[in-house]
Amino acid sequence: MGKTIIEKIIKNNTGIDAKPGDIVTVNVDRVMIHDIFIPFVASKFEEMGFKKLWDPDKVVLIYDHLVPASQVDDTRHFKVGNEFVQKYGMKNVHRSDGICHQLMTEALYVKPGNIVFGTDSHTTTYGCVGAFSSGIGYTEMASILGTGTMWVKVPETIKVNITGKLPDNVMAKDIILKLIGDLGADGATYKALEFTGDTVENMTVASRMSMSNMAIEAGAKCALFTPDEKTAEYCEIELDDKQKDLVGDEDAVYCREICYKAEDFVPVMACPSNVDHVEPVKDLVGKEIDQVFIGSCTNGRLEDLMAAASVLKGKHVAPFVKLIITPASRKIYRQADENGTLKILADAGAMITHPSCGLCCGRTGGILTDGEVVVATNNRNFLGRMGTSKVEIYLASPRTAAACAVAGKIVEPV
């Protein structure tokens, strides 16, 4: 019987021919801890009695959610993190270099076929390069730091097949929002999403990242793309035979298969206050807005900023509308500066911030208040996510968000 991608990754890691529902212990290739969770991980690690990390080189600590500090207690997280780094000999530490999910692949910590865990639900992002990556809590993370292993239940797989050429005004964000809307917020709970089809094959790694990032919004345990030459170039490797074989077999067993024609996709938005409340933008046209946010680990990459710039070039943000741009990493910031993208955005009236999680998680950089409406490219629109519980958050692609910033209201991108 054939295997799905997740089943192959687990077989390669453990040597066990596991099937969905089986519980196996995997050997962890890399872990990521971010600044919010480091005090809890450190405390639990020592409470468990561990004296050393199983492999300091496989642990990555990233300061991204709390930088720059917006509350006094944030500095405690930095202090505990720094002490943990020094005590246990960690070298892979990033202080304001960018958002954790961008850095984990950008800085080459994750390779195709790896098994990676992180203290953030959007750790599913690394499936863009064919890795099994998933979010965990601080107790599980502390256990991995001491043992290098983690138990998992092998998930069933939903196959998502997309074929054809996307319309010019549709981005990967529109695809994943449409899928989440169709599945529902719990439609893929503890399942793997496996993306296939020529539309997917033609996508950039950055577009795949946007989709794998948001898989968790349908409850998915992971989201996987088959590694290809684009993956190899991005990861700066030559794919070996096992990595090339990370494709779902024709006779693999899937719990569900969903098929889309790319030409049928239209620009969409997730409406307040659930990510699976997805509507075509054309049905929302005319809603006045107060702010637009383009960034986050979902859509803060160079292609996202360039897509926004292509809409904004020669135009200006509408009066009284705030446009905030947050590149996902320092590298992306530099690239966008060097190719002129940041100048276009700034000339259009955008405020460009340092790379961080900031506004997406309701911290620094533009939180909103009662009655305000924001169109944002991040991954969640829950009540209170970007300010008070009376802020209305509409999630959209960078192209759509930029068009709305110019219009001062919700409009379709062209």
N, C-alpha and C positions, 0 to 999 in steps of 0.2 A: 504493500500500500504506500502511495506517495505521501510526501510531507509538505506542510506549510512552512513558511519562512521561520516562524517562531519555533516550530518543532525541530527544524534543522539547527538553529542556533543553540538550542538546549542540548541536542544530541552532540554537536561538536564540542560543547563545553564540558559535558558530563560523561559522554560515552553511553548514555542511557537512551534507549528507544522509547521515550515517554510519549504518552498520548494525552489529549485534553482531559483534565481532571486529576491526572497523576500529580503527586507532590514530590518534587525533587530538590536536592540541595545543589546549588550552582556555585561555581568559583567566580568571584566578582573581579572584573577587569579594572574597574575604576569607580570611584565614588565622588560625589560633589556635595559639599556643605555650604550653605550661604549664611550671611551674617545674622539673619533673624534666628536661625536655629543653633548656631554654634554654642551658646551658653548651655542649652539643654542637652546637646550631644556630649559636650565635655563633661558635664555633671554626671550623666548616665554612664558614660564610658568608665569613669573612675569608680562610680558606685558598683559597677559590675566587677570591679577588681582587676581590670586589665592594667598592665604596666607599660605596654608598648603597642604601637600600631602594627598591624600585620604586615603592612608595606607602606611606609611614609610616601614613597614616590607615586603610589596609586590613589592618594587622597588629595583632593583639590578644595581649597577654601576660597570663596569669592565674596567680596564685600560689594553688594550691588543694590540691595533693597533699602538700606539705611544711609546711603551716601548722597549728598552730605547730610549729616545728622539733622533731623528736624525736631527731635525731642531729646531731653537731657539723658534719658535712659539708653538712647542709642549708643552712646559712647561706652557703656558697660559691655555691650556686645563686641565692640572693637577690642576692648581691653582683654576680655576673656579669650577672644580669638587669637590675639597676639601671644598671650601666655601659652595657649595650647600649641601653637605653632612652634614656639621656642622649646617647650618642654619635650615635644615628641619628634622634633627634627623634620618638620614638614617644609618642603621647598616650593610646592605649587600653590602659591598664594597670589591673589589678584585684588588689589585695592583700587577700586574705581576704574578698572580697565574696561568694564563693560558689564552687560547683563549675563548672568551665569550660563543660560542656555545658548547664548551666542558664543561665549568663550569656550565652552566645552568642545565644540567641533572646530571653531576657528583656530584655537590654540593647539589643535591636533591631539587632544586627550582621548578622543573617541574614534575608533576604527570600525569598519564593517564587521559584523559578527560578534562584537564585544557585548558583554553584559554589564550594564551600568545602572547604578541607583543614585538618586539625589534627594535632598530634603526639600523638594518642591514638586508640586503635582505636574508641572509642565516639563518635567524631565523626559516625558514622552518625545520631546523634540528630536532627540538624537536618532530616532528611527529614520530620519531623513537620509542617513548614510548607511542604513541597514544594521543598526545596533538595537538590541533589546534593552530599552531604557525605561525606567519607571520611577515614580515618586514614592517615598517611604517616610515614616515618622522618625523621631529622634532616637527612640529605643532600638528600632531595627538598625538604624545607622550606627549606633554605638556598638551593637553586636558585630556588625560587619567590620568595623575598625579593629576589633580585637581578634576576629577569626578569619576574615577574608571570604566568608561564605554567607549564603542567604538561601532560605527555603522559598520556593515558589510553587504555586499550582499552575500547571501548564494550561494556558488559556485556549479556548476555542477561537477560531478565526472567522471574521467576516471579510469576504473578498469584495473589494470595490473596484470595478472595471470602468475606465473612462476612455472613450475613443473619440477621435475627431479633433478639429481645430477650434480653439476657444475664440469667441468674439473679442474684438480689440479692447472693449471696455470692461472685460471680465478678467479678474485675477484669481490666483489660487485661494485667496481669502473668501471669495464668493463661492468657490467649490466646497470648501470645508464647512462654511456656514450653511449652505444648502444641505449637505450631508447630515450635519448635526440636527437641522430642522426636521429632516426626514426620519432620522433615527430616534430623536428625542433625547433628553438629557441623560436617560438611563438605558438607552437602546443598545449600547455596546459595553455595558458594565462587565468588567474583568474579561474582556475579549480583546484579541488582537485585531487591528485593522490592517489589511494587506492591500496596498494600492497597485493596480496594474493597468495596462492599456497604453496605446501609443501617445495619448495626451500626457500621461504621467511620464513616459519615457522622454518626451520632448521638454519637460519642465526643467528649470534650473534647480540646483540644490537648494537655493534660497526659497524658491516656491514650495518645494517639498517640505522645508522646515516649517513654513507657515501652517501647512496641513497637519504634520505630525504633532506640532506644538498644541493644536487645539483638539486633538483626538480625545483628550481627557474630558472635554466638555460634553462628550457623549458617554463618559464613563469608561473609556477604553483603558486597558492595562498597558498597551503599547500600540504604536502605529509604525508600519514597516514598508520601506521601499527597497526594491532590489538594487544592490550596488551596481554601478556601471562606470563607464569611462569618466563621466562628470564627477562621480563620487571619488574615483581614484585621484583625479586631478585636485579636487578640493581637499582631500585627506593627505595628499602628497605621498601616495603609495602606488605600488603595482598590485593589482588584485591577485590573490592566490586562488587556487582551484576551489577551495571551500567558500571563499567570499563570492566568487563568480557563480557558485551553485546556490546562493541565497535567493532562490526564486521558487514560488509555489509550484509544486509538481502538478501535471495535468490531472492525475488521479488522486490528488490530495483531497481530504474531506474538510469541507467548510460548513459551518453552521448556517451561513446565509451568503448569498451573492447579490450584490447591487450593481446594476449597470446604468451608466449615463452616456448620453451623446453630448460631446462638448458644445456643439452648436446650440443646444437647448438651454445652456446656462445664461443667466442674466445677472446684472448687479443686484445684490441683496443686502439687507441689513438685519442684524439681530436687534429686536426691539426691547425696550424696558419691560421687565427686568430679569429676563431669562435668555440664555444664549440660544436655546432651541426655539424661541419665538421669532422665527425668521420670515421676513416678508420681502417681496420685490421692491426695490427702491422706487419704481414708478408708482407704487401704491401709497408712498409716503411723501411724495413731492409737496413742497410748500411749508413743511414744518419749520418754523423759525428756530435758529440755533444761537448759542452764546459762545461756543468754543469748539475747536477741532484739535484733536491730538493724533499725531502720526509718529509712531515709535513702538517700543516694547519688544519683548522676545518673539512676538508674533510677526510684526511688520516694521522693524527698525533697521532692516538691512539696506544695502546700497541700492538694490533694484527697487525697493519700496520708496526710498527717498527720491530716486530718479523718476519714478512713475508720478509722484506728487509734483515734482518740478516740471515735468512735461505738461501738466495741467495748469500750473501756476505761472509759467513763463510769460512775461509781458502783462501779467494781470496783478491785481492787488486784493488782499483779504478785505472782505466787506467791513464797513464801519461797525465798530463795537463788537466785532468777533475776534476772539483771541485764537491764534494758530500757534500751537506748540509742537516743535519737532525735536525728537529725542533719538539720535542714532544709537544703535544697539551696542556699539563698542567704539573704543578709541580708533581702531583700525578703520572702521567704516566712516567715522567722523573725518579722518584724514583723507580717505579716498574721495568722499563727497566734497571735501574742500578742494582737493587737487583737480577734480574734473569739472569744477564750477557749479555743482549742484547746490551747495550751501549758499552761494551768492544769489542764485535764482530764488531760492526759498527766502533768504533774508530780504532781497529786493521786493518780494511780494508781501512783506510785512510779518514774516514768521519770527517767532522767538525760538532760538535754537539752544538747547540745553546740553549739559554734559551727559555722557552715557550712564544710565542708571534705570532702575525699575520705577523710581519716583512716582509719577502720576498714576501709572497703571495700578499700583497697589495702594493708592490713596495717601501717599507720603508727600514728598517735596514736589514742587514744580507745577502748580496750577490746579489744586483741588477746587471743587465748585460748591455752591450753596443752594439752598432751597429754591426750586422752580427753574433752575438753569438746565439747559439742554446741551449735551456734548455729543459730537460724532467722533468716534475714536477707533483706532486700528488695533487696539489690544484685544485680549481674549476673554474678558469677563465684563458683564454689565449688571452684576448683582446690586441690590440695594446697598448704598453706602460705600460702594467700591471706590468711587473717585470723589468723595466728599460726603455730603449729608445723604440721608435716605430718601430725600425728596429731589435728588438730581436724576434727570432722565438721561440714560446712556444708550446710544445707538452704535452698534459695532459695524464697521464697514471696511472696505479695501482702501488702500492709500489713494487710488485714483478717485474713488467716490468721495472720500473725506476731503481731498483737495478741492474738488468741484464744489462741495458744500461750503467750504471756507470762503470761496470767491463769491458765491451767491448769497451767503448769510442765511441760508435755509437748505433743507434737504432737496437735492436735485440729482438727476441721473448723470453719471459721467459720460463724456462723448469720446 
